[in-house]
Amino acid sequence: MNDESVVIYTDGACKGNPGPGGWGALMVYKGVEKELWGGEAETTNNRMELMAAIHSLAELKRSCQVRLVTDSQYVMQGINDWMPNWKKRGWKTSTRQPVKNADLWQQLDEQVGRHQVSWSWVRGHTGHPGNERADMLANRGVDEIRQSRGRG
């Protein structure tokens, strides 16, 4: 990666699992930052981790070099270890069961195919500035969902 790379920090959050959840992403390109967040009323933490990566990559208007930083072991293992075999087996696990969250894994696969993505893992909640910002954005997504549900 070089100075022309987009660096994206992503995170998901869920209050209850399942429960109201949020996703957040901090995108940085040449010192310019963009924050993204959203949420769902009934979801899981793993789905929110995937949504953060999907939405941030989809936000890019052209093919880019991307360094995507996540604190999710689920996302890292899925991208690096599981997905190639899931695709070979028609989105089935090694025991021929349907892949959990296959809809989101397929969307992520589509977005990754548009870019040159390198993946990095950081331990969450350890003071890493980009990860802490993504966590704050994910929690903002949860808060907005909870507020909108309270008004309904």
Salt bridges, closest charged atoms under 4 A:
GLU4 OE2 - LYS30 NZ 3.33
GLU33 OE1 - ARG133 NH2 2.89
GLU35 OE2 - ARG133 NH2 2.98
GLU35 OE1 - ARG140 NH1 3.94
GLU59 OE2 - LYS34 NZ 2.46
ASP103 OD2 - ARG47 NH2 2.91
ASP109 OD2 - LYS87 NZ 3.10
